[in-house]
Amino acid sequence: MGLKIKQGPKGSLRIFKEGFIRECFWFFRALPRYNITKRPIFLFTNSRSGSTLLMNMIYSQPGVDYSEIPINIYDIHRNRIRVSPLPPMSRYISLDSFDEKQLYNYFKGLINGKFRVNNQVRLFHPDFKLSVNRLVVKEISCLNIIDWITDNFDVDVIYLLRHPVPRALSKLKMGWYNDDYVKAYLDNDFFVKRFLNDDMISLTKDIYKKNDLFQFFVLEWCFENLSALSLCKKRDWLTITYEELLMRPRKMVDLICSNFNLSDPDRMLGRVFNASRSALNSSRDDIENKGSNYLVHRWLNQVEKERLEDIQRILDVFDIDIYNVNSPYPDKKYCNFGNIN
């Protein structure tokens, strides 16, 4: 016999309220009517790289809903049991047969609208739709398996990058200190054998010993982008840099709309300088009042020369040619419209 506890009126009311709120949440999350008839757009990137901005730009288009980071160890969602347990730090670096089966079923259900994960639930958002025929999926955990996703699903791909120095500064400012994504890569034998050499491993050990978070976040950027950077020029992905997106908004908006058959470039252009939900208030003010040139250049005066030399050494050892510490802009071969002056 178990202990029986009689629920008083307050306890019953609390349970009713919690259940009602929970059911309302799932009702509104499922409110848009899904009839996915157009190719989903997968946006692969790192955190703090302008991904929420670009996702919302695409979300502004008629018939488009989003799924924001559907693979995320920090966001509990009832549909995430479909990919449980998640890999270390929720980073898919290489796949075994179990991972492939789980991910295939998960993404298949997500793409065809069978279930929704982190989609728009705010009814009064200016871009909310009741009818959805296309999905934009923002994902930061799958940079190493983009080929597997495109081999298994008929999707369009955007690969978004941002200079590693301002990204590292942004993570420091946000206080995101607790995630050791690099260890997940170092523990993956496939990744180590395919992408790392002795100099890379030696430098990584040195940075761990220094316990320098600024250098560590740049190192993390290198680890996360090694695979995708080696492929982006060989694939039919649309590679976009945060810097070119801000410095050439009209051209980039027209390019995105043309590539993916999106019908309202003017509406998309109006979303370019909207701050992400995770942005600090000071950053929101900068985004709204100081313009793109300031946003792209501001980090140049925030880091000492000696510190930048340490960062350049990391980029050199990892053969990163898209960015260097002397310029806020990407190398011209990664720009869609030539060198940014």
C-alpha positions as CSV (number, residue, x, y, z in Angstrom):
1,M,0.0,0.0,0.0
2,G,1.3,3.4,-0.9
3,L,0.8,6.6,1.0
4,K,-2.3,8.4,-0.2
5,I,-2.3,12.2,-0.1
6,K,-5.6,14.0,-0.5
7,Q,-5.3,17.0,-2.8
8,G,-6.7,20.2,-1.3
9,P,-8.4,22.8,-3.4
10,K,-5.2,24.9,-3.8
11,G,-3.2,21.9,-4.9
12,S,-5.8,20.9,-7.4
13,L,-6.1,24.4,-8.8
14,R,-2.3,24.6,-9.2
15,I,-2.2,21.3,-11.1
16,F,-5.1,22.4,-13.3
17,K,-3.3,25.7,-14.1
18,E,0.0,24.0,-14.9
19,G,-1.8,21.5,-17.1
20,F,-3.8,24.2,-18.9
21,I,-0.7,26.4,-19.5
22,R,1.2,23.3,-20.8
23,E,-1.6,22.3,-23.2
24,C,-2.0,25.9,-24.4
25,F,1.8,26.0,-25.2
26,W,1.6,22.9,-27.3
27,F,-1.6,24.1,-29.0
28,F,0.0,27.4,-30.1
29,R,3.2,25.7,-31.1
30,A,1.2,23.5,-33.5
31,L,-1.2,26.2,-34.6
32,P,0.3,27.0,-38.1
33,R,-1.1,24.6,-40.6
34,Y,1.8,22.8,-42.3
35,N,1.7,21.6,-45.9
36,I,5.4,21.6,-46.8
37,T,5.6,21.7,-50.6
38,K,8.9,23.6,-51.1
39,R,12.5,22.6,-50.3
40,P,13.5,23.4,-46.8
41,I,16.4,25.7,-46.3
42,F,19.0,24.5,-43.8
43,L,21.1,27.2,-42.2
44,F,24.4,25.7,-40.8
45,T,26.6,28.0,-38.7
46,N,28.1,28.6,-35.2
47,S,26.5,30.4,-32.3
48,R,27.0,34.2,-32.2
49,S,27.5,34.4,-35.9
50,G,24.3,36.3,-37.0
51,S,22.3,33.1,-37.5
52,T,19.2,34.4,-35.8
53,L,19.3,37.5,-38.0
54,L,19.5,35.4,-41.2
55,M,16.9,32.9,-40.0
56,N,14.5,35.8,-39.3
57,M,15.2,37.4,-42.6
58,I,14.2,34.1,-44.4
59,Y,11.3,33.6,-42.0
60,S,9.9,37.0,-43.1
61,Q,9.0,35.4,-46.4
62,P,5.4,34.2,-47.3
63,G,4.7,30.7,-46.2
64,V,7.9,30.2,-44.2
65,D,8.2,29.0,-40.6
66,Y,11.4,28.2,-38.8
67,S,12.9,25.5,-36.6
68,E,15.5,27.1,-34.4
69,I,18.3,24.7,-33.3
70,P,16.2,21.5,-33.2
71,I,19.2,19.6,-31.8
72,N,20.2,21.3,-28.5
73,I,21.1,19.7,-25.1
74,Y,20.0,22.8,-23.3
75,D,16.5,23.0,-24.6
76,I,14.1,20.3,-23.4
77,H,11.5,19.4,-26.0
78,R,9.2,16.4,-26.1
79,N,10.2,15.5,-29.7
80,R,13.9,15.5,-28.8
81,I,13.5,12.0,-27.4
82,R,13.7,10.9,-31.0
83,V,17.4,11.7,-31.0
84,S,18.2,10.6,-27.4
85,P,20.9,10.3,-26.2
86,L,22.5,13.2,-27.9
87,P,26.2,13.1,-28.7
88,P,28.8,14.9,-26.5
89,M,27.9,18.6,-26.4
90,S,25.2,17.8,-29.0
91,R,27.8,17.9,-31.7
92,Y,27.3,15.4,-34.6
93,I,30.9,15.0,-35.8
94,S,30.7,11.5,-37.4
95,L,27.8,9.1,-37.5
96,D,27.4,5.5,-36.7
97,S,24.5,3.4,-37.9
98,F,22.5,4.1,-34.8
99,D,23.0,7.9,-35.2
100,E,22.1,7.7,-38.9
101,K,18.8,6.0,-38.2
102,Q,17.8,8.3,-35.4
103,L,18.7,11.5,-37.3
104,Y,17.1,10.3,-40.5
105,N,13.7,9.7,-38.7
106,Y,14.0,12.9,-36.8
107,F,14.8,15.2,-39.7
108,K,12.2,13.4,-41.9
109,G,9.5,14.2,-39.3
110,L,10.7,17.7,-38.9
111,I,10.9,18.5,-42.6
112,N,7.5,17.0,-43.5
113,G,5.8,18.8,-40.6
114,K,4.9,15.7,-38.7
115,F,6.2,17.5,-35.6
116,R,7.6,20.9,-34.8
117,V,10.6,21.9,-32.7
118,N,11.3,25.5,-31.6
119,N,9.1,27.0,-34.3
120,Q,7.4,30.4,-34.0
121,V,4.6,30.5,-31.4
122,R,4.0,34.2,-31.0
123,L,0.7,34.8,-32.7
124,F,1.2,38.6,-32.8
125,H,4.7,38.5,-34.3
126,P,4.6,40.5,-37.6
127,D,5.8,37.5,-39.6
128,F,3.6,34.8,-38.0
129,K,1.7,32.7,-40.5
130,L,-1.3,30.4,-40.1
131,S,-0.4,28.4,-43.2
132,V,3.2,27.1,-43.8
133,N,4.6,25.6,-47.0
134,R,8.3,25.9,-46.3
135,L,10.7,25.6,-43.4
136,V,14.0,27.2,-42.6
137,V,16.0,25.1,-40.1
138,K,18.8,26.8,-38.2
139,E,21.3,24.3,-36.8
140,I,24.7,24.8,-35.0
141,S,25.3,21.1,-34.2
142,C,25.7,19.5,-37.6
143,L,28.5,21.4,-39.4
144,N,30.4,18.1,-39.9
145,I,27.5,16.2,-41.4
146,I,26.1,18.6,-44.0
147,D,27.0,16.1,-46.8
148,W,25.0,13.4,-45.0
149,I,22.0,15.6,-44.7
150,T,22.0,16.7,-48.4
151,D,22.6,13.1,-49.4
152,N,19.5,12.0,-47.5
153,F,17.1,14.9,-47.9
154,D,16.2,17.3,-50.7
155,V,17.2,20.6,-49.0
156,D,18.8,23.9,-49.8
157,V,21.9,24.8,-47.8
158,I,23.3,28.1,-46.5
159,Y,26.6,28.0,-44.7
160,L,27.1,31.2,-42.6
161,L,30.4,32.4,-41.1
162,R,31.5,35.3,-39.0
163,H,35.0,36.5,-38.1
164,P,36.3,34.4,-35.2
165,V,37.6,37.4,-33.2
166,P,34.3,39.3,-32.8
167,R,32.5,36.0,-32.3
168,A,34.9,35.1,-29.4
169,L,34.4,38.6,-27.9
170,S,30.6,38.1,-28.1
171,K,30.8,34.8,-26.3
172,L,33.0,36.4,-23.6
173,K,30.5,39.3,-23.2
174,M,27.6,36.9,-23.0
175,G,29.4,34.8,-20.3
176,W,29.2,31.6,-22.2
177,Y,32.1,29.9,-20.5
178,N,31.0,26.4,-19.6
179,D,30.9,24.5,-22.9
180,D,34.0,22.6,-24.0
181,Y,33.1,21.8,-27.6
182,V,36.7,21.2,-28.5
183,K,36.9,18.2,-26.3
184,A,34.0,16.6,-28.2
185,Y,36.1,16.9,-31.4
186,L,39.3,15.7,-29.8
187,D,37.5,12.6,-28.5
188,N,36.3,11.7,-32.0
189,D,38.9,9.5,-33.6
190,F,37.5,10.0,-37.1
191,F,37.8,13.8,-36.9
192,V,41.3,13.7,-35.4
193,K,42.7,11.4,-38.1
194,R,41.0,13.3,-40.9
195,F,41.5,16.9,-40.0
196,L,44.2,17.4,-37.4
197,N,48.0,17.3,-37.7
198,D,50.6,17.3,-35.0
199,D,51.0,21.1,-35.0
200,M,47.3,21.6,-34.5
201,I,47.2,19.1,-31.6
202,S,50.2,20.7,-29.9
203,L,48.8,24.2,-30.2
204,T,45.5,22.9,-28.8
205,K,47.2,21.5,-25.7
206,D,49.1,24.8,-25.2
207,I,45.8,26.7,-25.2
208,Y,44.3,24.3,-22.7
209,K,47.2,24.9,-20.4
210,K,47.0,28.7,-20.7
211,N,43.3,28.6,-19.8
212,D,42.8,31.6,-22.1
213,L,39.1,31.8,-23.0
214,F,39.6,34.3,-25.8
215,Q,42.1,32.0,-27.6
216,F,40.0,29.0,-26.7
217,F,36.9,30.4,-28.4
218,V,38.9,31.1,-31.5
219,L,40.3,27.6,-31.3
220,E,36.7,26.3,-31.0
221,W,35.7,28.2,-34.1
222,C,38.5,26.5,-36.0
223,F,37.5,23.0,-34.9
224,E,33.9,23.6,-35.7
225,N,34.5,25.0,-39.2
226,L,37.4,22.8,-40.5
227,S,35.2,20.3,-42.2
228,A,32.6,22.8,-43.8
229,L,35.4,25.2,-44.9
230,S,37.1,22.3,-46.7
231,L,33.9,21.6,-48.7
232,C,32.1,24.9,-49.2
233,K,33.8,25.7,-52.5
234,K,33.1,22.2,-53.8
235,R,29.4,22.1,-53.0
236,D,26.4,24.0,-54.3
237,W,25.8,25.6,-50.9
238,L,25.3,29.3,-50.6
239,T,28.2,30.4,-48.4
240,I,27.5,33.8,-46.7
241,T,29.6,35.8,-44.3
242,Y,28.0,38.0,-41.6
243,E,30.2,40.8,-42.8
244,E,29.1,40.8,-46.4
245,L,25.5,40.4,-45.3
246,L,25.7,43.6,-43.2
247,M,27.9,45.6,-45.6
248,R,25.9,44.7,-48.8
249,P,22.4,44.1,-47.5
250,R,20.6,44.9,-50.8
251,K,22.8,42.7,-52.9
252,M,22.8,39.8,-50.4
253,V,19.0,39.9,-49.9
254,D,18.5,39.8,-53.7
255,L,21.0,36.9,-53.9
256,I,19.2,34.9,-51.2
257,C,15.8,35.5,-52.7
258,S,17.0,34.6,-56.1
259,N,18.8,31.4,-55.0
260,F,15.8,30.1,-53.0
261,N,12.9,31.5,-54.9
262,L,11.8,33.8,-52.1
263,S,9.2,36.4,-53.2
264,D,9.5,39.5,-51.0
265,P,13.1,40.9,-50.9
266,D,11.9,44.3,-49.7
267,R,10.3,42.7,-46.6
268,M,13.5,40.7,-46.0
269,L,15.6,43.8,-46.3
270,G,13.6,45.3,-43.5
271,R,14.7,42.6,-41.2
272,V,18.5,43.1,-41.7
273,F,19.1,45.3,-38.6
274,N,16.8,43.6,-36.1
275,A,18.7,42.4,-33.0
276,S,18.5,38.7,-32.0
277,R,16.6,37.8,-28.8
278,S,19.9,36.8,-27.1
279,A,21.6,40.2,-27.8
280,L,22.4,42.3,-24.8
281,N,20.7,45.8,-24.5
282,S,24.0,47.6,-25.3
283,S,24.3,45.5,-28.5
284,R,20.7,46.2,-29.4
285,D,21.5,49.9,-29.2
286,D,24.5,49.5,-31.4
287,I,22.6,47.5,-34.0
288,E,19.7,50.0,-34.1
289,N,21.7,53.3,-34.0
290,K,25.3,52.9,-35.2
291,G,24.9,51.0,-38.5
292,S,26.6,48.2,-40.3
293,N,30.1,49.7,-40.6
294,Y,30.4,50.1,-36.9
295,L,29.1,46.6,-36.2
296,V,31.7,45.0,-38.5
297,H,34.7,47.2,-37.5
298,R,34.2,47.8,-33.7
299,W,36.3,44.8,-32.5
300,L,39.5,46.2,-34.2
301,N,40.0,48.6,-31.3
302,Q,39.0,46.3,-28.6
303,V,41.9,43.8,-28.7
304,E,45.6,44.5,-28.0
305,K,48.1,43.9,-30.8
306,E,49.9,41.1,-28.9
307,R,46.6,39.3,-28.4
308,L,45.8,39.5,-32.1
309,E,49.2,38.0,-32.9
310,D,48.3,35.0,-30.8
311,I,45.0,34.7,-32.6
312,Q,46.7,34.9,-36.0
313,R,49.0,32.1,-35.0
314,I,46.0,29.9,-34.3
315,L,44.5,30.7,-37.7
316,D,47.8,30.0,-39.4
317,V,48.3,26.7,-37.8
318,F,44.8,25.6,-38.7
319,D,45.2,26.9,-42.3
320,I,42.3,29.2,-42.0
321,D,42.4,31.5,-45.1
322,I,38.9,33.1,-44.9
323,Y,39.8,35.6,-42.1
324,N,42.9,37.3,-40.6
325,V,43.3,39.6,-37.7
326,N,44.3,42.6,-39.7
327,S,40.9,43.0,-41.4
328,P,37.3,42.7,-40.3
329,Y,36.4,41.4,-43.8
330,P,36.6,37.9,-45.3
331,D,39.0,37.1,-48.0
332,K,37.5,38.0,-51.4
333,K,37.2,34.4,-52.6
334,Y,34.6,33.9,-49.9
335,C,32.6,37.0,-50.9
336,N,29.7,36.7,-53.3
337,F,30.3,40.1,-54.9
338,G,34.1,40.5,-54.7
339,N,36.4,42.3,-52.2
340,I,34.8,44.4,-49.5
341,N,36.5,47.8,-49.3
